[in-house]
Amino acid sequence: MTKAREVMHTGVECIPIHETLDRAAQKMRDLDVGALPICGDDDRLHGIITDRDIVVKCIAAGHDPSRVTAGELAEGTPRWVDADADVEQVLDEMSSHQIKRIPVIENKRLVGMISEADLGRTLSDEQIARFVEKVYTRR
């Protein structure tokens, strides 16, 4: 059975919880990604921020991204999977919460991220079809 660690991409960089959204956007641009994990001073996951979050929850709401921090946009308990989770568990977690990216944790530390592109490179057409149907179908 394929494990999360075999699907994930490594080298994931966090945005610190106290960093501003303009810096988060610059980091996304520099890394060519659409989402960043938010990590606290303890290097633990506090959430994920997406480019869409910055636009919709900050800019469109009339806030200044140079004054709003990543931590202020972090909502709820972050979803994640263990590095040794099998790919079916990964798909279940992503599908049940309708999320397109999920952090991978090992020993309470962020070790990778799984995105739709990572799944597309690894999974069968049937698995991808089930995932897409569940994630993109409005509830």
QUIHUWO-V658079 format. One record per helix or strand of 2 or more residues. SS is the DSSP state (a for helix, b for strand). FROM is the first residue (numbers start at 1). LEN is the number of residues. If there is no record, write none. Layout:
{{SS FROM LEN} {SS FROM LEN}}
This chain:
{{a 4 4} {b 14 3} {a 21 11} {b 35 5} {b 45 6} {a 51 9} {a 70 4} {b 80 3} {a 87 10} {b 101 6} {b 109 7} {a 116 7} {a 125 12}}
